[in-house]
Amino acid sequence: MKNYLLVLLVLTNFISCKTSSKNEVEFTRERTEIQHENVNFPEPRGFVNDFDNIFTPDQILDLENRLHAYEQQTSNQIAVATVNSIEPYDEIQWYATDLANYWGIGKKERDNGLLILLNKNKREIWIATGIGTEKILTDKIVKDIIDSSIIPEFKKGSYYDGIVKGVEEIKVKWN
């Protein structure tokens, strides 16, 4: 996926899950360029890449099946990744974009991929969309999905349920 429209939501505290203007993306801010060659990105395992070991094997299998079936129906690709570090990046939105590009999420000719990236340690979640995806899943729509479907479950400590609800809401909006 090239050129992602990023939706940034910093979860400064999963307990209170308050969003303020200081937590929103500053699109005018300069990005520190980090070359892919200088980053040791993990290799993808499938649609679900639980590098932080948040999900059970059954939860991973269920998510894999949901995402694979959706890709078969629509050709749209959704990947989920959990990480415990975004080193050498300071900001997760750039890590999410570069990771999605590195993995090649979505069909190149349609640029129809989406990455949901969770860093539980930093209490951050990002959804990076491809150019083809952002025409339908705008910043506002994705932020609403995060706020209404994902965060309420995260507040309960239910990361799997939050991701599933977010994925299902994305699928409904993206069709």
C-alpha positions, 0 to 999 in steps of 0.5 A: 500500500502506498501513501496511506491516509492515517488515522491516529488515536493515542490511547493515553490511558485505556482506563479513561480512554479520553481523546483530546485534540493533542492526541490527534494527528498533526498532518502538517508535522514533518515526518522523520524519514526512516528507510525500510533497510534500516528497520528490522520489520517482522515478517507477516504470519498471515492476516493476524500477526500477534507479535505481542502475544495478546490473543489465544490461538483460537482467537487468532484462528477465528480472526484469520478465518474472518479476514480471509473470508472477507478478502475472498469476497471483496479482494480487500485485505485487512491485516491486524498486528500487535507489537510491543515496540515500534523501535526505531520509530517515535510515532506509531503512525509512521511505523504502521504506514511503513509496516503496511508498505513493507508487507504489501497489504492490499492489491497493488492495482487497487491499493485496497489494504488496511492495517490495524496496529496495536501497541498495548505497551504504549497504549496506542492503536492506529489504522492505516489505510491505502489510497483506494481504501481511504476513499470509503473509510475516511478519517472520520469513519475510522476514528468513529469505529475506533471510538465506538467499537474498539475502545469500549472493549479495550477499556474492559481489557478485551482486546480480542473483542475490540479488534473483532468489533472494529473489524466487523464495523470496518467490513460493513462500512467498506462494502 
